[in-house]
Amino acid sequence: METIAPLWLWATFTGIVLVSLFVDFVVLRKQGAHEIGVKEALNWSLVWVALSFVFNGLLWWAVKDSTGSNDLATEKSLEFLTGYLIEKSLAVDNIFVFLLIFTYFAVPPAYQKRVLMIGIIGAIVLRTVMILVGGWLLAQFHWILYVFGAFLILTGVKMWWAAGKEPALDENPALKLLRRVLPVSRGFDGEKFFTLENGKRIATPLFMVICMVAFTDVIFAVDSIPAIFAITSDPFIVLTSNIFAILGLRAMYFLLAAVAAKFHLLNYGLAVILVFIGTKMCLIDVYKIPVGVSLGVVVGILALTMWLSVRSAGGQPAER
């Protein structure tokens, strides 16, 4: 696996992630369990987006400094931005599923923050492994690009047909398996994942929730990671764009949960994006679509879908 990023940029990225997690787990933990409002979620979302753009600027400078090429630095910067936007876009659908899970288990808003914080840690570890393995596979077996491309096209078609339909959580195989192998308490015990009931240590519904959130992230990672590899073969850019999008996932959840009904058509846009990225992957040896064009298509589809959603949302309840 080859990457254009120098070693110091890897170290800087690792440091930023560790500091960010420190802020989430140590500083914010002092606040205790509390419901996050729209204003707080918006402020944190802006912080995470700003941090991502600062890092993108640092990436541009690092590539320019090591290669002396403005064009190459701009290309890599656009690859990061496109990958980041793709991951953020697909995370929206992920967030709607999180909302469904929290609603199904009647998780109090004050407890949702901890679940999402732990889910982010799991997502970072999981996606790092998947990206490194995926990068190695692509470097060794070029034909896997076509497999990924076809998979994304099929996923996009499936997402289009499933748009507007609420998933039946009761039929989820992961949830059925968990209920079969784990005794679960009837109620919550604060933010604890395990509690004592009749002298036995059993799981709380919050533990079931964290398991379902982790399972959901695995499913969405299988979609988003190949989509970003379609934009760039550099594992550093795939990893960093993915992780920076994930770092803002918690704040993004609380922000979108309040306005979910306004974007009821967004899944159709995400489906079209997946089909476009999958097609781009399948055509890579015939015609390589410029990264600037890819970015424009993704932004255009998202903007159009959100505009149509807002325009048609007047008096219309959310489908989810």
Secondary structure, DSSP 8 states (H G I E B T S, - for coil): ------HHHHHHHHHHHHHHHHIIIIIGGGG-S----HHHHHHHHHHHHHHHHHHHHHHHHHHHHHH--HHHHHHHHHHHHHHHHHHHHHHHHHHHHHHHHHHHTT--HHHHHHHHHHHHHHHHHHHHHHHHHHHHHHHH-TTHHHHHHHHHHHHHHHHHHHTT----GGG-HHHHHHHHH--B-SS--TT-SEEEETTEEEE-HHHHHHHHHHHHHHHHHHHHHHHHHTT---HHHHHHHHHHHHHTHHHHHHHHHTSGGGGTTHHHHHHHHHHHHHHHHHTTTT----HHHHHHHHHHHHHHHHHHHHHH-TT-----
